[in-house]
Amino acid sequence: MRRFRPGWLLAWLLLAALLAGCGQKGPLYLPKSPAQPASPEQPPTAKP
């Protein structure tokens, strides 16, 4: 019969955590939005 080894359990949990977290793609921060020129607002058109 096999003995329970806490080291193996810890190693398997660490491996599972590493594999679960490796799917992140792209930057890990919110990129700054580029400055957009201010467009003048157009007045609403009146319907006859």
PDBQT receptor file of N, H, CA, C and O in Angstrom, charges set to zero:
ATOM      1  N   MET A   1       0.844  -1.181   0.000  1.00  0.00    +0.000 N 
ATOM      2  CA  MET A   1       0.000   0.000   0.000  1.00  0.00    +0.000 C 
ATOM      3  C   MET A   1       0.896   1.254   0.000  1.00  0.00    +0.000 C 
ATOM      4  O   MET A   1       1.926   1.293   0.672  1.00  0.00    +0.000 OA
ATOM      5  N   ARG A   2       0.485   2.259  -0.756  1.00  0.00    +0.000 N 
ATOM      6  H   ARG A   2      -0.352   2.226  -1.301  1.00  0.00    +0.000 HD
ATOM      7  CA  ARG A   2       1.267   3.480  -0.856  1.00  0.00    +0.000 C 
ATOM      8  C   ARG A   2       1.038   4.384   0.353  1.00  0.00    +0.000 C 
ATOM      9  O   ARG A   2      -0.051   4.422   0.926  1.00  0.00    +0.000 OA
ATOM     10  N   ARG A   3       2.072   5.095   0.718  1.00  0.00    +0.000 N 
ATOM     11  H   ARG A   3       2.957   5.064   0.252  1.00  0.00    +0.000 HD
ATOM     12  CA  ARG A   3       1.971   6.063   1.810  1.00  0.00    +0.000 C 
ATOM     13  C   ARG A   3       1.567   7.421   1.241  1.00  0.00    +0.000 C 
ATOM     14  O   ARG A   3       1.880   7.738   0.094  1.00  0.00    +0.000 OA
ATOM     15  N   PHE A   4       0.882   8.206   2.036  1.00  0.00    +0.000 N 
ATOM     16  H   PHE A   4       0.628   7.948   2.968  1.00  0.00    +0.000 HD
ATOM     17  CA  PHE A   4       0.493   9.557   1.633  1.00  0.00    +0.000 C 
ATOM     18  C   PHE A   4       1.711  10.460   1.796  1.00  0.00    +0.000 C 
ATOM     19  O   PHE A   4       2.314  10.518   2.867  1.00  0.00    +0.000 OA
ATOM     20  N   ARG A   5       2.059  11.152   0.736  1.00  0.00    +0.000 N 
ATOM     21  H   ARG A   5       1.569  11.104  -0.134  1.00  0.00    +0.000 HD
ATOM     22  CA  ARG A   5       3.194  12.060   0.765  1.00  0.00    +0.000 C 
ATOM     23  C   ARG A   5       2.702  13.481   0.477  1.00  0.00    +0.000 C 
ATOM     24  O   ARG A   5       2.266  13.773  -0.636  1.00  0.00    +0.000 OA
ATOM     25  N   PRO A   6       2.770  14.359   1.472  1.00  0.00    +0.000 N 
ATOM     26  CA  PRO A   6       2.292  15.727   1.266  1.00  0.00    +0.000 C 
ATOM     27  C   PRO A   6       3.104  16.487   0.226  1.00  0.00    +0.000 C 
ATOM     28  O   PRO A   6       2.578  17.400  -0.410  1.00  0.00    +0.000 OA
ATOM     29  N   GLY A   7       4.365  16.137   0.040  1.00  0.00    +0.000 N 
ATOM     30  H   GLY A   7       4.793  15.396   0.557  1.00  0.00    +0.000 HD
ATOM     31  CA  GLY A   7       5.194  16.809  -0.959  1.00  0.00    +0.000 C 
ATOM     32  C   GLY A   7       4.671  16.593  -2.364  1.00  0.00    +0.000 C 
ATOM     33  O   GLY A   7       4.676  17.515  -3.179  1.00  0.00    +0.000 OA
ATOM     34  N   TRP A   8       4.218  15.381  -2.656  1.00  0.00    +0.000 N 
ATOM     35  H   TRP A   8       4.214  14.631  -1.994  1.00  0.00    +0.000 HD
ATOM     36  CA  TRP A   8       3.676  15.084  -3.986  1.00  0.00    +0.000 C 
ATOM     37  C   TRP A   8       2.376  15.838  -4.224  1.00  0.00    +0.000 C 
ATOM     38  O   TRP A   8       2.128  16.342  -5.319  1.00  0.00    +0.000 OA
ATOM     39  N   LEU A   9       1.553  15.908  -3.190  1.00  0.00    +0.000 N 
ATOM     40  H   LEU A   9       1.754  15.498  -2.301  1.00  0.00    +0.000 HD
ATOM     41  CA  LEU A   9       0.294  16.639  -3.326  1.00  0.00    +0.000 C 
ATOM     42  C   LEU A   9       0.568  18.116  -3.598  1.00  0.00    +0.000 C 
ATOM     43  O   LEU A   9      -0.080  18.724  -4.450  1.00  0.00    +0.000 OA
ATOM     44  N   LEU A  10       1.517  18.685  -2.885  1.00  0.00    +0.000 N 
ATOM     45  H   LEU A  10       2.044  18.191  -2.193  1.00  0.00    +0.000 HD
ATOM     46  CA  LEU A  10       1.874  20.078  -3.095  1.00  0.00    +0.000 C 
ATOM     47  C   LEU A  10       2.435  20.289  -4.501  1.00  0.00    +0.000 C 
ATOM     48  O   LEU A  10       2.128  21.289  -5.150  1.00  0.00    +0.000 OA
ATOM     49  N   ALA A  11       3.247  19.357  -4.967  1.00  0.00    +0.000 N 
ATOM     50  H   ALA A  11       3.497  18.545  -4.440  1.00  0.00    +0.000 HD
ATOM     51  CA  ALA A  11       3.822  19.472  -6.310  1.00  0.00    +0.000 C 
ATOM     52  C   ALA A  11       2.726  19.406  -7.372  1.00  0.00    +0.000 C 
ATOM     53  O   ALA A  11       2.772  20.167  -8.339  1.00  0.00    +0.000 OA
ATOM     54  N   TRP A  12       1.753  18.527  -7.221  1.00  0.00    +0.000 N 
ATOM     55  H   TRP A  12       1.716  17.908  -6.436  1.00  0.00    +0.000 HD
ATOM     56  CA  TRP A  12       0.671  18.412  -8.205  1.00  0.00    +0.000 C 
ATOM     57  C   TRP A  12      -0.222  19.658  -8.191  1.00  0.00    +0.000 C 
ATOM     58  O   TRP A  12      -0.669  20.117  -9.242  1.00  0.00    +0.000 OA
ATOM     59  N   LEU A  13      -0.478  20.201  -6.994  1.00  0.00    +0.000 N 
ATOM     60  H   LEU A  13      -0.114  19.828  -6.140  1.00  0.00    +0.000 HD
ATOM     61  CA  LEU A  13      -1.283  21.419  -6.912  1.00  0.00    +0.000 C 
ATOM     62  C   LEU A  13      -0.556  22.604  -7.541  1.00  0.00    +0.000 C 
ATOM     63  O   LEU A  13      -1.180  23.430  -8.207  1.00  0.00    +0.000 OA
ATOM     64  N   LEU A  14       0.747  22.691  -7.336  1.00  0.00    +0.000 N 
ATOM     65  H   LEU A  14       1.253  22.020  -6.795  1.00  0.00    +0.000 HD
ATOM     66  CA  LEU A  14       1.527  23.762  -7.939  1.00  0.00    +0.000 C 
ATOM     67  C   LEU A  14       1.543  23.623  -9.459  1.00  0.00    +0.000 C 
ATOM     68  O   LEU A  14       1.403  24.617 -10.171  1.00  0.00    +0.000 OA
ATOM     69  N   LEU A  15       1.707  22.426  -9.953  1.00  0.00    +0.000 N 
ATOM     70  H   LEU A  15       1.821  21.618  -9.375  1.00  0.00    +0.000 HD
ATOM     71  CA  LEU A  15       1.690  22.182 -11.393  1.00  0.00    +0.000 C 
ATOM     72  C   LEU A  15       0.333  22.547 -11.992  1.00  0.00    +0.000 C 
ATOM     73  O   LEU A  15       0.273  23.164 -13.056  1.00  0.00    +0.000 OA
ATOM     74  N   ALA A  16      -0.739  22.177 -11.328  1.00  0.00    +0.000 N 
ATOM     75  H   ALA A  16      -0.690  21.676 -10.464  1.00  0.00    +0.000 HD
ATOM     76  CA  ALA A  16      -2.081  22.503 -11.823  1.00  0.00    +0.000 C 
ATOM     77  C   ALA A  16      -2.302  24.015 -11.842  1.00  0.00    +0.000 C 
ATOM     78  O   ALA A  16      -2.918  24.534 -12.773  1.00  0.00    +0.000 OA
ATOM     79  N   ALA A  17      -1.813  24.722 -10.836  1.00  0.00    +0.000 N 
ATOM     80  H   ALA A  17      -1.313  24.300 -10.079  1.00  0.00    +0.000 HD
ATOM     81  CA  ALA A  17      -1.972  26.177 -10.794  1.00  0.00    +0.000 C 
ATOM     82  C   ALA A  17      -1.171  26.835 -11.907  1.00  0.00    +0.000 C 
ATOM     83  O   ALA A  17      -1.643  27.791 -12.522  1.00  0.00    +0.000 OA
ATOM     84  N   LEU A  18       0.025  26.342 -12.173  1.00  0.00    +0.000 N 
ATOM     85  H   LEU A  18       0.408  25.566 -11.673  1.00  0.00    +0.000 HD
ATOM     86  CA  LEU A  18       0.834  26.910 -13.242  1.00  0.00    +0.000 C 
ATOM     87  C   LEU A  18       0.206  26.676 -14.612  1.00  0.00    +0.000 C 
ATOM     88  O   LEU A  18       0.207  27.567 -15.461  1.00  0.00    +0.000 OA
ATOM     89  N   LEU A  19      -0.323  25.493 -14.823  1.00  0.00    +0.000 N 
ATOM     90  H   LEU A  19      -0.324  24.769 -14.134  1.00  0.00    +0.000 HD
ATOM     91  CA  LEU A  19      -0.943  25.196 -16.113  1.00  0.00    +0.000 C 
ATOM     92  C   LEU A  19      -2.246  25.968 -16.298  1.00  0.00    +0.000 C 
ATOM     93  O   LEU A  19      -2.587  26.336 -17.422  1.00  0.00    +0.000 OA
ATOM     94  N   ALA A  20      -2.964  26.213 -15.235  1.00  0.00    +0.000 N 
ATOM     95  H   ALA A  20      -2.687  25.914 -14.322  1.00  0.00    +0.000 HD
ATOM     96  CA  ALA A  20      -4.226  26.944 -15.342  1.00  0.00    +0.000 C 
ATOM     97  C   ALA A  20      -3.991  28.425 -15.623  1.00  0.00    +0.000 C 
ATOM     98  O   ALA A  20      -4.841  29.067 -16.240  1.00  0.00    +0.000 OA
ATOM     99  N   GLY A  21      -2.879  28.978 -15.193  1.00  0.00    +0.000 N 
ATOM    100  H   GLY A  21      -2.189  28.456 -14.691  1.00  0.00    +0.000 HD
ATOM    101  CA  GLY A  21      -2.627  30.394 -15.353  1.00  0.00    +0.000 C 
ATOM    102  C   GLY A  21      -1.819  30.751 -16.576  1.00  0.00    +0.000 C 
ATOM    103  O   GLY A  21      -1.506  31.926 -16.770  1.00  0.00    +0.000 OA
ATOM    104  N   CYS A  22      -1.465  29.791 -17.411  1.00  0.00    +0.000 N 
ATOM    105  H   CYS A  22      -1.719  28.837 -17.254  1.00  0.00    +0.000 HD
ATOM    106  CA  CYS A  22      -0.574  30.097 -18.529  1.00  0.00    +0.000 C 
ATOM    107  C   CYS A  22      -1.329  30.473 -19.801  1.00  0.00    +0.000 C 
ATOM    108  O   CYS A  22      -0.697  30.658 -20.842  1.00  0.00    +0.000 OA
ATOM    109  N   GLY A  23      -2.647  30.592 -19.758  1.00  0.00    +0.000 N 
ATOM    110  H   GLY A  23      -3.160  30.442 -18.913  1.00  0.00    +0.000 HD
ATOM    111  CA  GLY A  23      -3.403  30.899 -20.964  1.00  0.00    +0.000 C 
ATOM    112  C   GLY A  23      -3.607  32.379 -21.210  1.00  0.00    +0.000 C 
ATOM    113  O   GLY A  23      -4.262  32.755 -22.183  1.00  0.00    +0.000 OA
ATOM    114  N   GLN A  24      -3.066  33.224 -20.358  1.00  0.00    +0.000 N 
ATOM    115  H   GLN A  24      -2.534  32.918 -19.568  1.00  0.00    +0.000 HD
ATOM    116  CA  GLN A  24      -3.252  34.664 -20.520  1.00  0.00    +0.000 C 
ATOM    117  C   GLN A  24      -2.473  35.168 -21.723  1.00  0.00    +0.000 C 
ATOM    118  O   GLN A  24      -1.282  34.889 -21.860  1.00  0.00    +0.000 OA
ATOM    119  N   LYS A  25      -3.136  35.900 -22.583  1.00  0.00    +0.000 N 
ATOM    120  H   LYS A  25      -4.104  36.126 -22.472  1.00  0.00    +0.000 HD
ATOM    121  CA  LYS A  25      -2.487  36.487 -23.752  1.00  0.00    +0.000 C 
ATOM    122  C   LYS A  25      -2.740  37.982 -23.749  1.00  0.00    +0.000 C 
ATOM    123  O   LYS A  25      -3.797  38.438 -23.313  1.00  0.00    +0.000 OA
ATOM    124  N   GLY A  26      -1.794  38.726 -24.222  1.00  0.00    +0.000 N 
ATOM    125  H   GLY A  26      -0.935  38.356 -24.576  1.00  0.00    +0.000 HD
ATOM    126  CA  GLY A  26      -1.948  40.164 -24.299  1.00  0.00    +0.000 C 
ATOM    127  C   GLY A  26      -1.434  40.845 -23.048  1.00  0.00    +0.000 C 
ATOM    128  O   GLY A  26      -0.936  40.185 -22.136  1.00  0.00    +0.000 OA
ATOM    129  N   PRO A  27      -1.550  42.147 -23.000  1.00  0.00    +0.000 N 
ATOM    130  CA  PRO A  27      -1.025  42.906 -21.868  1.00  0.00    +0.000 C 
ATOM    131  C   PRO A  27      -1.835  42.651 -20.601  1.00  0.00    +0.000 C 
ATOM    132  O   PRO A  27      -3.030  42.363 -20.665  1.00  0.00    +0.000 OA
ATOM    133  N   LEU A  28      -1.183  42.757 -19.463  1.00  0.00    +0.000 N 
ATOM    134  H   LEU A  28      -0.212  42.990 -19.411  1.00  0.00    +0.000 HD
ATOM    135  CA  LEU A  28      -1.847  42.548 -18.193  1.00  0.00    +0.000 C 
ATOM    136  C   LEU A  28      -2.271  43.874 -17.569  1.00  0.00    +0.000 C 
ATOM    137  O   LEU A  28      -2.452  43.957 -16.354  1.00  0.00    +0.000 OA
ATOM    138  N   TYR A  29      -2.430  44.901 -18.382  1.00  0.00    +0.000 N 
ATOM    139  H   TYR A  29      -2.283  44.834 -19.369  1.00  0.00    +0.000 HD
ATOM    140  CA  TYR A  29      -2.853  46.210 -17.908  1.00  0.00    +0.000 C 
ATOM    141  C   TYR A  29      -3.806  46.789 -18.941  1.00  0.00    +0.000 C 
ATOM    142  O   TYR A  29      -3.869  46.318 -20.077  1.00  0.00    +0.000 OA
ATOM    143  N   LEU A  30      -4.538  47.800 -18.543  1.00  0.00    +0.000 N 
ATOM    144  H   LEU A  30      -4.487  48.183 -17.620  1.00  0.00    +0.000 HD
ATOM    145  CA  LEU A  30      -5.434  48.467 -19.487  1.00  0.00    +0.000 C 
ATOM    146  C   LEU A  30      -4.613  49.467 -20.290  1.00  0.00    +0.000 C 
ATOM    147  O   LEU A  30      -4.036  50.389 -19.714  1.00  0.00    +0.000 OA
ATOM    148  N   PRO A  31      -4.551  49.305 -21.596  1.00  0.00    +0.000 N 
ATOM    149  CA  PRO A  31      -3.774  50.253 -22.396  1.00  0.00    +0.000 C 
ATOM    150  C   PRO A  31      -4.429  51.629 -22.395  1.00  0.00    +0.000 C 
ATOM    151  O   PRO A  31      -5.652  51.756 -22.338  1.00  0.00    +0.000 OA
ATOM    152  N   LYS A  32      -3.588  52.648 -22.460  1.00  0.00    +0.000 N 
ATOM    153  H   LYS A  32      -2.595  52.545 -22.506  1.00  0.00    +0.000 HD
ATOM    154  CA  LYS A  32      -4.117  54.013 -22.501  1.00  0.00    +0.000 C 
ATOM    155  C   LYS A  32      -4.757  54.256 -23.865  1.00  0.00    +0.000 C 
ATOM    156  O   LYS A  32      -4.186  53.914 -24.900  1.00  0.00    +0.000 OA
ATOM    157  N   SER A  33      -5.933  54.844 -23.851  1.00  0.00    +0.000 N 
ATOM    158  H   SER A  33      -6.397  55.122 -23.010  1.00  0.00    +0.000 HD
ATOM    159  CA  SER A  33      -6.611  55.107 -25.117  1.00  0.00    +0.000 C 
ATOM    160  C   SER A  33      -5.931  56.291 -25.814  1.00  0.00    +0.000 C 
ATOM    161  O   SER A  33      -5.535  57.246 -25.146  1.00  0.00    +0.000 OA
ATOM    162  N   PRO A  34      -5.790  56.245 -27.128  1.00  0.00    +0.000 N 
ATOM    163  CA  PRO A  34      -5.146  57.357 -27.827  1.00  0.00    +0.000 C 
ATOM    164  C   PRO A  34      -6.008  58.614 -27.747  1.00  0.00    +0.000 C 
ATOM    165  O   PRO A  34      -7.236  58.541 -27.712  1.00  0.00    +0.000 OA
ATOM    166  N   ALA A  35      -5.354  59.745 -27.719  1.00  0.00    +0.000 N 
ATOM    167  H   ALA A  35      -4.356  59.805 -27.748  1.00  0.00    +0.000 HD
ATOM    168  CA  ALA A  35      -6.075  61.017 -27.636  1.00  0.00    +0.000 C 
ATOM    169  C   ALA A  35      -6.833  61.244 -28.937  1.00  0.00    +0.000 C 
ATOM    170  O   ALA A  35      -6.251  61.180 -30.020  1.00  0.00    +0.000 OA
ATOM    171  N   GLN A  36      -8.107  61.503 -28.832  1.00  0.00    +0.000 N 
ATOM    172  H   GLN A  36      -8.579  61.555 -27.952  1.00  0.00    +0.000 HD
ATOM    173  CA  GLN A  36      -8.932  61.734 -30.011  1.00  0.00    +0.000 C 
ATOM    174  C   GLN A  36      -9.253  63.226 -30.093  1.00  0.00    +0.000 C 
ATOM    175  O   GLN A  36      -9.559  63.856 -29.081  1.00  0.00    +0.000 OA
ATOM    176  N   PRO A  37      -9.184  63.780 -31.287  1.00  0.00    +0.000 N 
ATOM    177  CA  PRO A  37      -9.499  65.201 -31.425  1.00  0.00    +0.000 C 
ATOM    178  C   PRO A  37     -10.969  65.449 -31.099  1.00  0.00    +0.000 C 
ATOM    179  O   PRO A  37     -11.838  64.638 -31.418  1.00  0.00    +0.000 OA
ATOM    180  N   ALA A  38     -11.226  66.581 -30.460  1.00  0.00    +0.000 N 
ATOM    181  H   ALA A  38     -10.520  67.240 -30.200  1.00  0.00    +0.000 HD
ATOM    182  CA  ALA A  38     -12.597  66.923 -30.087  1.00  0.00    +0.000 C 
ATOM    183  C   ALA A  38     -13.367  67.334 -31.340  1.00  0.00    +0.000 C 
ATOM    184  O   ALA A  38     -12.956  68.237 -32.068  1.00  0.00    +0.000 OA
ATOM    185  N   SER A  39     -14.470  66.668 -31.575  1.00  0.00    +0.000 N 
ATOM    186  H   SER A  39     -14.803  65.934 -30.983  1.00  0.00    +0.000 HD
ATOM    187  CA  SER A  39     -15.293  67.014 -32.729  1.00  0.00    +0.000 C 
ATOM    188  C   SER A  39     -16.431  67.920 -32.275  1.00  0.00    +0.000 C 
ATOM    189  O   SER A  39     -17.057  67.656 -31.249  1.00  0.00    +0.000 OA
ATOM    190  N   PRO A  40     -16.704  68.969 -33.015  1.00  0.00    +0.000 N 
ATOM    191  CA  PRO A  40     -17.797  69.865 -32.614  1.00  0.00    +0.000 C 
ATOM    192  C   PRO A  40     -19.135  69.134 -32.749  1.00  0.00    +0.000 C 
ATOM    193  O   PRO A  40     -19.362  68.382 -33.697  1.00  0.00    +0.000 OA
ATOM    194  N   GLU A  41     -20.001  69.376 -31.786  1.00  0.00    +0.000 N 
ATOM    195  H   GLU A  41     -19.816  69.988 -31.017  1.00  0.00    +0.000 HD
ATOM    196  CA  GLU A  41     -21.310  68.733 -31.818  1.00  0.00    +0.000 C 
ATOM    197  C   GLU A  41     -22.192  69.429 -32.843  1.00  0.00    +0.000 C 
ATOM    198  O   GLU A  41     -22.165  70.653 -32.975  1.00  0.00    +0.000 OA
ATOM    199  N   GLN A  42     -22.961  68.646 -33.557  1.00  0.00    +0.000 N 
ATOM    200  H   GLN A  42     -22.983  67.652 -33.450  1.00  0.00    +0.000 HD
ATOM    201  CA  GLN A  42     -23.863  69.208 -34.554  1.00  0.00    +0.000 C 
ATOM    202  C   GLN A  42     -25.226  69.413 -33.906  1.00  0.00    +0.000 C 
ATOM    203  O   GLN A  42     -25.703  68.543 -33.177  1.00  0.00    +0.000 OA
ATOM    204  N   PRO A  43     -25.852  70.548 -34.163  1.00  0.00    +0.000 N 
ATOM    205  CA  PRO A  43     -27.183  70.763 -33.590  1.00  0.00    +0.000 C 
ATOM    206  C   PRO A  43     -28.184  69.790 -34.220  1.00  0.00    +0.000 C 
ATOM    207  O   PRO A  43     -28.046  69.424 -35.387  1.00  0.00    +0.000 OA
ATOM    208  N   PRO A  44     -29.177  69.378 -33.457  1.00  0.00    +0.000 N 
ATOM    209  CA  PRO A  44     -30.169  68.462 -34.014  1.00  0.00    +0.000 C 
ATOM    210  C   PRO A  44     -30.954  69.130 -35.137  1.00  0.00    +0.000 C 
ATOM    211  O   PRO A  44     -31.264  70.320 -35.078  1.00  0.00    +0.000 OA
ATOM    212  N   THR A  45     -31.262  68.356 -36.141  1.00  0.00    +0.000 N 
ATOM    213  H   THR A  45     -31.010  67.389 -36.189  1.00  0.00    +0.000 HD
ATOM    214  CA  THR A  45     -32.028  68.905 -37.262  1.00  0.00    +0.000 C 
ATOM    215  C   THR A  45     -33.525  68.884 -36.919  1.00  0.00    +0.000 C 
ATOM    216  O   THR A  45     -34.025  67.931 -36.322  1.00  0.00    +0.000 OA
ATOM    217  N   ALA A  46     -34.218  69.943 -37.306  1.00  0.00    +0.000 N 
ATOM    218  H   ALA A  46     -33.811  70.718 -37.791  1.00  0.00    +0.000 HD
ATOM    219  CA  ALA A  46     -35.649  70.050 -37.011  1.00  0.00    +0.000 C 
ATOM    220  C   ALA A  46     -36.431  69.395 -38.138  1.00  0.00    +0.000 C 
ATOM    221  O   ALA A  46     -36.145  69.613 -39.315  1.00  0.00    +0.000 OA
ATOM    222  N   LYS A  47     -37.408  68.598 -37.770  1.00  0.00    +0.000 N 
ATOM    223  H   LYS A  47     -37.640  68.421 -36.813  1.00  0.00    +0.000 HD
ATOM    224  CA  LYS A  47     -38.273  67.956 -38.767  1.00  0.00    +0.000 C 
ATOM    225  C   LYS A  47     -39.488  68.832 -38.993  1.00  0.00    +0.000 C 
ATOM    226  O   LYS A  47     -40.064  69.346 -38.034  1.00  0.00    +0.000 OA
ATOM    227  N   PRO A  48     -39.889  69.012 -40.244  1.00  0.00    +0.000 N 
ATOM    228  CA  PRO A  48     -41.075  69.858 -40.506  1.00  0.00    +0.000 C 
ATOM    229  C   PRO A  48     -42.373  69.204 -40.104  1.00  0.00    +0.000 C 
ATOM    230  O   PRO A  48     -43.439  69.797 -40.266  1.00  0.00    +0.000 OA
TER     231      PRO A  48
